[in-house]
Amino acid sequence: MSSYRHLLEISALAHQRGDPASLVVVIDTEGSTYVSAGAMALFGAREGQVGWLSGGCLEPEIEKRARDAVAYSRIEWMDIDTREDEDLIGGSALGCRGRLRLALLPLAELHDWPALVEAWRGSRAPLQLQVGIGGEVSAEVGALRRQWKLQAAAQDASAMDEREWRVQVAAPPRVLVFGAGPETPTLLPLLRSLGWMTTLVERRARWQVEARHADVVIEATPEAALSSLDAQGFDAALVMNHNFEMDREALFALADASIPFIGLLGPMRRKDDLFRVLPASAREALQPRLRSPVGLKLGGQGPEAIALSIAAQLQAYRFPQ
């Protein structure tokens, strides 16, 4: 669920601005559905709809009910069932045989919601949300927990399989990037859109303009940067300085770090040349974790194609099939 970073960030902004927004949460699914339990969408924010729960077929009706949730300051429920044959050619015409149960939460009633989102962004803990049929709602991220009691729209309890539902949004993945370059303007925004938190280590003046694409920028040597960070907090590191000596420094520093995925930009020959100037202990520590050359073979040339190939490999690593 890491791709929900943007949605959660916008929900925090919408809450702070007082937007008439509703957070729609998929609390349960059956059969074939576009999303799984834990998926979310935001309606009523200044930015418009954020997130999707279908291919666009369901959203107009969901948006109407989301406005009711805000207008009445209560939880609205939706049960969308498309498992019957007639739904393939009529009704919503989704073409999917599944069932979605939704809880539509008026965002303004979730006091301290921005604090929960900020805690989720800055920690390795998931966001856990619990919704009860009687209007009991709670959320927690690590040690931070908030509880609310909301009004809830009337619901036929006999039609509900559960009295409460728990969903979870995994903590956002984190990547540590050593070096900005021509790929940066494409790669870092793309990773951000996929939910990754990005930290860029770059001390060269000529590339500082590209630092705006990162969530965090550290102007230091690789050794100093890693000493100031919790390496266990990163899922991946990318070495892409376009500079042999700076890449050597980064690899040497990463040898002692516990980051499980290390990607090295450049051809295999570059990796061989770098390994020749690294101590044997560093080579042994890096080898099982090193992807060189980093990126999937998708075809194409130039920085944009390289950025896409790297993002694709990171996404495949994060969500193995």
Contacts in CASP RR format, 6 or more apart in sequence:
PFRMAT RR
TARGET T0000
AUTHOR 0000-0000-0000
METHOD contacts of the structure
MODEL  1
MSSYRHLLEISALAHQRGDPASLVVVIDTEGSTYVSAGAMALFGAREGQV
GWLSGGCLEPEIEKRARDAVAYSRIEWMDIDTREDEDLIGGSALGCRGRL
RLALLPLAELHDWPALVEAWRGSRAPLQLQVGIGGEVSAEVGALRRQWKL
QAAAQDASAMDEREWRVQVAAPPRVLVFGAGPETPTLLPLLRSLGWMTTL
VERRARWQVEARHADVVIEATPEAALSSLDAQGFDAALVMNHNFEMDREA
LFALADASIPFIGLLGPMRRKDDLFRVLPASAREALQPRLRSPVGLKLGG
QGPEAIALSIAAQLQAYRFPQ
1 38 0 8 1.000
1 39 0 8 1.000
1 168 0 8 1.000
1 169 0 8 1.000
1 170 0 8 1.000
2 170 0 8 1.000
2 171 0 8 1.000
2 172 0 8 1.000
2 173 0 8 1.000
2 194 0 8 1.000
2 195 0 8 1.000
2 196 0 8 1.000
2 318 0 8 1.000
3 193 0 8 1.000
3 194 0 8 1.000
3 195 0 8 1.000
4 39 0 8 1.000
4 40 0 8 1.000
4 169 0 8 1.000
4 195 0 8 1.000
5 121 0 8 1.000
5 172 0 8 1.000
5 192 0 8 1.000
5 195 0 8 1.000
5 196 0 8 1.000
5 197 0 8 1.000
6 50 0 8 1.000
6 192 0 8 1.000
6 193 0 8 1.000
6 195 0 8 1.000
7 40 0 8 1.000
7 41 0 8 1.000
7 42 0 8 1.000
7 50 0 8 1.000
7 51 0 8 1.000
8 40 0 8 1.000
8 117 0 8 1.000
8 120 0 8 1.000
8 121 0 8 1.000
8 127 0 8 1.000
8 169 0 8 1.000
9 117 0 8 1.000
9 121 0 8 1.000
10 42 0 8 1.000
10 45 0 8 1.000
10 47 0 8 1.000
10 50 0 8 1.000
11 21 0 8 1.000
11 23 0 8 1.000
11 42 0 8 1.000
11 45 0 8 1.000
11 50 0 8 1.000
11 107 0 8 1.000
11 113 0 8 1.000
11 117 0 8 1.000
12 113 0 8 1.000
12 114 0 8 1.000
12 117 0 8 1.000
12 118 0 8 1.000
13 45 0 8 1.000
13 114 0 8 1.000
14 21 0 8 1.000
14 42 0 8 1.000
14 44 0 8 1.000
14 45 0 8 1.000
14 46 0 8 1.000
14 47 0 8 1.000
14 107 0 8 1.000
15 21 0 8 1.000
15 107 0 8 1.000
15 108 0 8 1.000
15 110 0 8 1.000
15 113 0 8 1.000
15 114 0 8 1.000
16 114 0 8 1.000
17 46 0 8 1.000
18 108 0 8 1.000
19 44 0 8 1.000
19 45 0 8 1.000
19 46 0 8 1.000
19 107 0 8 1.000
20 44 0 8 1.000
20 67 0 8 1.000
20 70 0 8 1.000
20 108 0 8 1.000
21 42 0 8 1.000
21 43 0 8 1.000
21 44 0 8 1.000
21 45 0 8 1.000
21 70 0 8 1.000
21 107 0 8 1.000
21 108 0 8 1.000
22 42 0 8 1.000
22 43 0 8 1.000
22 44 0 8 1.000
22 66 0 8 1.000
22 67 0 8 1.000
22 69 0 8 1.000
22 70 0 8 1.000
22 76 0 8 1.000
22 104 0 8 1.000
22 105 0 8 1.000
22 106 0 8 1.000
22 107 0 8 1.000
23 40 0 8 1.000
23 42 0 8 1.000
23 104 0 8 1.000
23 105 0 8 1.000
23 107 0 8 1.000
23 110 0 8 1.000
24 40 0 8 1.000
24 41 0 8 1.000
24 42 0 8 1.000
24 43 0 8 1.000
24 53 0 8 1.000
24 62 0 8 1.000
24 66 0 8 1.000
24 102 0 8 1.000
24 103 0 8 1.000
24 104 0 8 1.000
24 105 0 8 1.000
25 38 0 8 1.000
25 39 0 8 1.000
25 40 0 8 1.000
25 102 0 8 1.000
25 103 0 8 1.000
25 104 0 8 1.000
25 105 0 8 1.000
25 129 0 8 1.000
25 131 0 8 1.000
25 167 0 8 1.000
26 35 0 8 1.000
26 36 0 8 1.000
26 37 0 8 1.000
26 38 0 8 1.000
26 39 0 8 1.000
26 40 0 8 1.000
26 53 0 8 1.000
26 100 0 8 1.000
26 101 0 8 1.000
26 102 0 8 1.000
26 167 0 8 1.000
27 37 0 8 1.000
27 38 0 8 1.000
27 101 0 8 1.000
27 102 0 8 1.000
27 103 0 8 1.000
27 131 0 8 1.000
27 165 0 8 1.000
27 167 0 8 1.000
28 37 0 8 1.000
28 99 0 8 1.000
28 100 0 8 1.000
28 101 0 8 1.000
28 161 0 8 1.000
28 162 0 8 1.000
28 165 0 8 1.000
29 35 0 8 1.000
29 36 0 8 1.000
29 37 0 8 1.000
29 98 0 8 1.000
29 99 0 8 1.000
29 100 0 8 1.000
29 101 0 8 1.000
30 83 0 8 1.000
30 98 0 8 1.000
30 99 0 8 1.000
31 83 0 8 1.000
31 97 0 8 1.000
31 98 0 8 1.000
31 99 0 8 1.000
32 96 0 8 1.000
32 97 0 8 1.000
32 98 0 8 1.000
33 96 0 8 1.000
33 98 0 8 1.000
33 99 0 8 1.000
33 100 0 8 1.000
34 52 0 8 1.000
34 53 0 8 1.000
34 54 0 8 1.000
34 55 0 8 1.000
34 94 0 8 1.000
34 96 0 8 1.000
35 52 0 8 1.000
35 53 0 8 1.000
35 54 0 8 1.000
35 100 0 8 1.000
37 165 0 8 1.000
37 167 0 8 1.000
38 129 0 8 1.000
38 167 0 8 1.000
38 168 0 8 1.000
38 169 0 8 1.000
39 53 0 8 1.000
40 51 0 8 1.000
40 169 0 8 1.000
41 49 0 8 1.000
41 50 0 8 1.000
41 51 0 8 1.000
41 52 0 8 1.000
41 53 0 8 1.000
41 59 0 8 1.000
41 62 0 8 1.000
42 48 0 8 1.000
42 49 0 8 1.000
42 50 0 8 1.000
42 51 0 8 1.000
42 107 0 8 1.000
43 49 0 8 1.000
43 62 0 8 1.000
43 63 0 8 1.000
43 66 0 8 1.000
43 67 0 8 1.000
44 63 0 8 1.000
44 66 0 8 1.000
44 67 0 8 1.000
44 70 0 8 1.000
49 59 0 8 1.000
49 63 0 8 1.000
52 59 0 8 1.000
53 59 0 8 1.000
53 62 0 8 1.000
53 100 0 8 1.000
53 102 0 8 1.000
54 94 0 8 1.000
57 92 0 8 1.000
57 93 0 8 1.000
57 94 0 8 1.000
58 80 0 8 1.000
58 92 0 8 1.000
58 94 0 8 1.000
58 100 0 8 1.000
61 78 0 8 1.000
62 78 0 8 1.000
62 102 0 8 1.000
62 104 0 8 1.000
65 76 0 8 1.000
65 78 0 8 1.000
65 104 0 8 1.000
66 76 0 8 1.000
66 104 0 8 1.000
68 76 0 8 1.000
68 104 0 8 1.000
68 153 0 8 1.000
69 75 0 8 1.000
69 76 0 8 1.000
69 104 0 8 1.000
69 105 0 8 1.000
69 106 0 8 1.000
70 106 0 8 1.000
70 107 0 8 1.000
70 108 0 8 1.000
72 106 0 8 1.000
72 151 0 8 1.000
72 153 0 8 1.000
73 106 0 8 1.000
73 108 0 8 1.000
73 109 0 8 1.000
73 150 0 8 1.000
73 151 0 8 1.000
74 106 0 8 1.000
74 150 0 8 1.000
74 151 0 8 1.000
74 152 0 8 1.000
74 153 0 8 1.000
75 103 0 8 1.000
75 104 0 8 1.000
75 105 0 8 1.000
75 106 0 8 1.000
75 131 0 8 1.000
75 135 0 8 1.000
75 137 0 8 1.000
75 150 0 8 1.000
75 151 0 8 1.000
75 152 0 8 1.000
75 153 0 8 1.000
76 103 0 8 1.000
76 104 0 8 1.000
76 153 0 8 1.000
77 101 0 8 1.000
77 102 0 8 1.000
77 103 0 8 1.000
77 104 0 8 1.000
77 152 0 8 1.000
77 153 0 8 1.000
77 155 0 8 1.000
78 100 0 8 1.000
78 101 0 8 1.000
78 102 0 8 1.000
78 104 0 8 1.000
79 99 0 8 1.000
79 100 0 8 1.000
79 101 0 8 1.000
79 102 0 8 1.000
79 159 0 8 1.000
80 92 0 8 1.000
80 99 0 8 1.000
80 100 0 8 1.000
80 101 0 8 1.000
80 102 0 8 1.000
81 87 0 8 1.000
81 98 0 8 1.000
81 99 0 8 1.000
82 92 0 8 1.000
82 94 0 8 1.000
82 95 0 8 1.000
82 96 0 8 1.000
82 97 0 8 1.000
82 98 0 8 1.000
82 99 0 8 1.000
83 97 0 8 1.000
83 98 0 8 1.000
83 99 0 8 1.000
87 93 0 8 1.000
87 94 0 8 1.000
87 95 0 8 1.000
87 97 0 8 1.000
88 95 0 8 1.000
88 97 0 8 1.000
101 165 0 8 1.000
103 131 0 8 1.000
103 165 0 8 1.000
105 131 0 8 1.000
105 137 0 8 1.000
105 150 0 8 1.000
106 150 0 8 1.000
107 113 0 8 1.000
109 148 0 8 1.000
109 150 0 8 1.000
110 137 0 8 1.000
110 139 0 8 1.000
110 146 0 8 1.000
110 148 0 8 1.000
111 146 0 8 1.000
111 148 0 8 1.000
112 146 0 8 1.000
113 139 0 8 1.000
113 146 0 8 1.000
115 144 0 8 1.000
115 146 0 8 1.000
116 127 0 8 1.000
116 139 0 8 1.000
116 140 0 8 1.000
116 141 0 8 1.000
116 144 0 8 1.000
116 146 0 8 1.000
117 127 0 8 1.000
119 125 0 8 1.000
119 141 0 8 1.000
119 142 0 8 1.000
119 144 0 8 1.000
120 126 0 8 1.000
120 127 0 8 1.000
120 141 0 8 1.000
120 169 0 8 1.000
120 171 0 8 1.000
120 172 0 8 1.000
121 172 0 8 1.000
121 197 0 8 1.000
122 197 0 8 1.000
123 141 0 8 1.000
123 142 0 8 1.000
123 171 0 8 1.000
124 171 0 8 1.000
124 233 0 8 1.000
125 141 0 8 1.000
125 142 0 8 1.000
125 171 0 8 1.000
126 141 0 8 1.000
126 168 0 8 1.000
126 169 0 8 1.000
126 170 0 8 1.000
126 171 0 8 1.000
127 139 0 8 1.000
127 140 0 8 1.000
127 141 0 8 1.000
127 168 0 8 1.000
127 169 0 8 1.000
127 171 0 8 1.000
128 139 0 8 1.000
128 140 0 8 1.000
128 141 0 8 1.000
128 166 0 8 1.000
128 167 0 8 1.000
128 168 0 8 1.000
129 137 0 8 1.000
129 138 0 8 1.000
129 139 0 8 1.000
129 166 0 8 1.000
129 167 0 8 1.000
129 168 0 8 1.000
129 169 0 8 1.000
130 136 0 8 1.000
130 137 0 8 1.000
130 138 0 8 1.000
130 139 0 8 1.000
130 164 0 8 1.000
130 165 0 8 1.000
130 166 0 8 1.000
131 137 0 8 1.000
131 164 0 8 1.000
131 165 0 8 1.000
131 167 0 8 1.000
132 152 0 8 1.000
132 163 0 8 1.000
132 164 0 8 1.000
132 165 0 8 1.000
133 152 0 8 1.000
133 155 0 8 1.000
133 157 0 8 1.000
133 160 0 8 1.000
133 162 0 8 1.000
133 163 0 8 1.000
133 164 0 8 1.000
134 152 0 8 1.000
135 149 0 8 1.000
135 150 0 8 1.000
135 151 0 8 1.000
135 152 0 8 1.000
136 147 0 8 1.000
136 148 0 8 1.000
136 149 0 8 1.000
136 150 0 8 1.000
136 164 0 8 1.000
137 147 0 8 1.000
137 148 0 8 1.000
137 149 0 8 1.000
137 150 0 8 1.000
138 145 0 8 1.000
138 146 0 8 1.000
138 147 0 8 1.000
138 148 0 8 1.000
139 145 0 8 1.000
139 146 0 8 1.000
140 146 0 8 1.000
157 163 0 8 1.000
172 195 0 8 1.000
172 196 0 8 1.000
172 197 0 8 1.000
173 195 0 8 1.000
173 196 0 8 1.000
173 197 0 8 1.000
173 235 0 8 1.000
173 236 0 8 1.000
173 314 0 8 1.000
173 318 0 8 1.000
174 196 0 8 1.000
174 197 0 8 1.000
174 198 0 8 1.000
174 199 0 8 1.000
174 233 0 8 1.000
174 234 0 8 1.000
174 235 0 8 1.000
174 236 0 8 1.000
175 191 0 8 1.000
175 196 0 8 1.000
175 197 0 8 1.000
175 198 0 8 1.000
175 199 0 8 1.000
175 234 0 8 1.000
175 235 0 8 1.000
175 236 0 8 1.000
175 237 0 8 1.000
175 238 0 8 1.000
175 314 0 8 1.000
176 199 0 8 1.000
176 201 0 8 1.000
176 225 0 8 1.000
176 229 0 8 1.000
176 231 0 8 1.000
176 234 0 8 1.000
176 236 0 8 1.000
176 237 0 8 1.000
176 238 0 8 1.000
176 259 0 8 1.000
177 184 0 8 1.000
177 187 0 8 1.000
177 188 0 8 1.000
177 198 0 8 1.000
177 199 0 8 1.000
177 200 0 8 1.000
177 201 0 8 1.000
177 214 0 8 1.000
177 237 0 8 1.000
177 238 0 8 1.000
177 240 0 8 1.000
178 201 0 8 1.000
178 202 0 8 1.000
178 222 0 8 1.000
178 237 0 8 1.000
178 238 0 8 1.000
178 239 0 8 1.000
178 240 0 8 1.000
178 241 0 8 1.000
178 246 0 8 1.000
178 247 0 8 1.000
178 250 0 8 1.000
179 200 0 8 1.000
179 201 0 8 1.000
179 202 0 8 1.000
179 204 0 8 1.000
179 207 0 8 1.000
179 239 0 8 1.000
179 240 0 8 1.000
179 241 0 8 1.000
179 242 0 8 1.000
179 246 0 8 1.000
179 250 0 8 1.000
180 200 0 8 1.000
180 202 0 8 1.000
180 204 0 8 1.000
180 207 0 8 1.000
180 208 0 8 1.000
180 210 0 8 1.000
180 211 0 8 1.000
181 207 0 8 1.000
181 210 0 8 1.000
181 240 0 8 1.000
181 242 0 8 1.000
181 303 0 8 1.000
182 242 0 8 1.000
182 302 0 8 1.000
182 303 0 8 1.000
183 240 0 8 1.000
183 265 0 8 1.000
183 303 0 8 1.000
183 304 0 8 1.000
183 306 0 8 1.000
183 307 0 8 1.000
183 310 0 8 1.000
184 200 0 8 1.000
184 207 0 8 1.000
184 210 0 8 1.000
184 213 0 8 1.000
185 210 0 8 1.000
185 213 0 8 1.000
185 303 0 8 1.000
186 303 0 8 1.000
186 304 0 8 1.000
186 307 0 8 1.000
186 308 0 8 1.000
187 306 0 8 1.000
187 307 0 8 1.000
187 310 0 8 1.000
187 311 0 8 1.000
188 198 0 8 1.000
188 200 0 8 1.000
188 210 0 8 1.000
188 213 0 8 1.000
188 214 0 8 1.000
189 213 0 8 1.000
190 307 0 8 1.000
190 308 0 8 1.000
190 311 0 8 1.000
191 198 0 8 1.000
191 311 0 8 1.000
191 314 0 8 1.000
192 198 0 8 1.000
192 213 0 8 1.000
192 215 0 8 1.000
194 311 0 8 1.000
194 314 0 8 1.000
194 315 0 8 1.000
196 314 0 8 1.000
197 215 0 8 1.000
197 216 0 8 1.000
198 213 0 8 1.000
198 214 0 8 1.000
198 215 0 8 1.000
198 216 0 8 1.000
199 214 0 8 1.000
199 215 0 8 1.000
199 216 0 8 1.000
199 217 0 8 1.000
199 218 0 8 1.000
199 229 0 8 1.000
199 234 0 8 1.000
200 210 0 8 1.000
200 211 0 8 1.000
200 213 0 8 1.000
200 214 0 8 1.000
200 216 0 8 1.000
200 217 0 8 1.000
200 218 0 8 1.000
201 218 0 8 1.000
201 220 0 8 1.000
201 222 0 8 1.000
201 225 0 8 1.000
201 250 0 8 1.000
202 208 0 8 1.000
202 210 0 8 1.000
202 211 0 8 1.000
202 217 0 8 1.000
202 218 0 8 1.000
202 219 0 8 1.000
203 219 0 8 1.000
203 220 0 8 1.000
203 221 0 8 1.000
208 219 0 8 1.000
211 217 0 8 1.000
218 225 0 8 1.000
218 228 0 8 1.000
218 229 0 8 1.000
220 228 0 8 1.000
221 249 0 8 1.000
221 253 0 8 1.000
222 246 0 8 1.000
222 249 0 8 1.000
222 250 0 8 1.000
222 252 0 8 1.000
222 253 0 8 1.000
222 254 0 8 1.000
223 249 0 8 1.000
223 252 0 8 1.000
223 253 0 8 1.000
225 253 0 8 1.000
226 253 0 8 1.000
226 254 0 8 1.000
226 256 0 8 1.000
226 257 0 8 1.000
231 257 0 8 1.000
231 258 0 8 1.000
231 259 0 8 1.000
232 258 0 8 1.000
234 259 0 8 1.000
235 259 0 8 1.000
235 260 0 8 1.000
235 261 0 8 1.000
235 318 0 8 1.000
236 259 0 8 1.000
236 260 0 8 1.000
236 261 0 8 1.000
236 262 0 8 1.000
236 263 0 8 1.000
236 314 0 8 1.000
236 317 0 8 1.000
237 250 0 8 1.000
237 254 0 8 1.000
237 257 0 8 1.000
237 259 0 8 1.000
237 261 0 8 1.000
237 262 0 8 1.000
237 263 0 8 1.000
238 262 0 8 1.000
238 263 0 8 1.000
238 265 0 8 1.000
238 294 0 8 1.000
238 310 0 8 1.000
239 247 0 8 1.000
239 250 0 8 1.000
239 251 0 8 1.000
239 254 0 8 1.000
239 262 0 8 1.000
239 263 0 8 1.000
239 264 0 8 1.000
239 265 0 8 1.000
240 247 0 8 1.000
240 264 0 8 1.000
240 265 0 8 1.000
240 294 0 8 1.000
241 247 0 8 1.000
241 250 0 8 1.000
242 265 0 8 1.000
244 270 0 8 1.000
244 273 0 8 1.000
244 274 0 8 1.000
247 264 0 8 1.000
247 270 0 8 1.000
247 274 0 8 1.000
248 274 0 8 1.000
248 277 0 8 1.000
248 278 0 8 1.000
251 262 0 8 1.000
251 264 0 8 1.000
251 274 0 8 1.000
251 278 0 8 1.000
251 282 0 8 1.000
251 286 0 8 1.000
252 278 0 8 1.000
252 279 0 8 1.000
252 282 0 8 1.000
254 262 0 8 1.000
254 286 0 8 1.000
255 278 0 8 1.000
255 281 0 8 1.000
255 282 0 8 1.000
255 283 0 8 1.000
255 285 0 8 1.000
255 286 0 8 1.000
256 285 0 8 1.000
259 289 0 8 1.000
260 289 0 8 1.000
261 289 0 8 1.000
261 291 0 8 1.000
261 314 0 8 1.000
261 317 0 8 1.000
262 286 0 8 1.000
262 289 0 8 1.000
262 290 0 8 1.000
262 291 0 8 1.000
263 290 0 8 1.000
263 291 0 8 1.000
263 292 0 8 1.000
263 294 0 8 1.000
263 295 0 8 1.000
263 310 0 8 1.000
264 270 0 8 1.000
264 271 0 8 1.000
264 274 0 8 1.000
264 290 0 8 1.000
264 291 0 8 1.000
264 292 0 8 1.000
264 293 0 8 1.000
264 294 0 8 1.000
265 293 0 8 1.000
265 294 0 8 1.000
265 306 0 8 1.000
265 310 0 8 1.000
266 292 0 8 1.000
266 293 0 8 1.000
266 294 0 8 1.000
267 293 0 8 1.000
268 292 0 8 1.000
268 293 0 8 1.000
270 292 0 8 1.000
270 293 0 8 1.000
271 290 0 8 1.000
271 292 0 8 1.000
271 293 0 8 1.000
275 283 0 8 1.000
278 286 0 8 1.000
291 313 0 8 1.000
294 309 0 8 1.000
294 310 0 8 1.000
294 313 0 8 1.000
295 306 0 8 1.000
295 309 0 8 1.000
295 310 0 8 1.000
295 312 0 8 1.000
295 313 0 8 1.000
296 309 0 8 1.000
296 312 0 8 1.000
296 313 0 8 1.000
296 316 0 8 1.000
297 309 0 8 1.000
298 305 0 8 1.000
298 308 0 8 1.000
298 309 0 8 1.000
298 312 0 8 1.000
299 305 0 8 1.000
299 309 0 8 1.000
END
